[in-house]
Amino acid sequence: MGRGRGKEFEQCIREAFERVSGVSIDRMHDQMTGFKGSQNICDFIVYKEPYEYYIECKSVHGASLPFTNITDTQWNGLLEKSQIEGVFAGIICWWIDKDKTLFLPIQILEQIKKVGGKSIRYDIDDFIGCVVEMKGKKKRVFFDYDMEEFFNGFNGFNDV
């Protein structure tokens, strides 16, 4: 059985982070057992001075990321981590059909959910300054992301 596109996307993200000097990245082991208390809140914990990042990777077809694609454990865990000073927590979502990848802070998703939203679109423009576009060079299927630019996207990041 081959690896799924989502796992390959996660590997691309990991390799992109590993190419940046001064970055620590830890991959959280996927817990497939489903036992209570054994689920992880994210795929990666990344540190680059002065911030720590909790990142869950998602890849979707179509124009929106349904919130049902984010488990309660991920949602609540990321939201809890986002309350800590110096920590960014959220989803890196790749809209496969749109060739667009964004880092979506969990606080933004929470704001949308609180007003009845059930998903977020790839062309979101209501939260400019709070969402970081992942830029990179497209290869055949995946992108070669510029993570230096990703980290620079947090300089002057607006409070959400």
Secondary structure, 3 states (H helix, E strand, C coil): CCCCHHHHHHHHHHHHHHCCCCCEEEECCCCCCCCCCCCCCCCEEEEECCEEEEEEEEEECCCEEEHHHCCHHHHHHHHHHHCCCCEEEEEEEEEHHHCEEEEEEHHHHHHHHHCCCCEEECCCCCCECCEEECCEEECCCCEEECHHHHHHCCCCCCCC
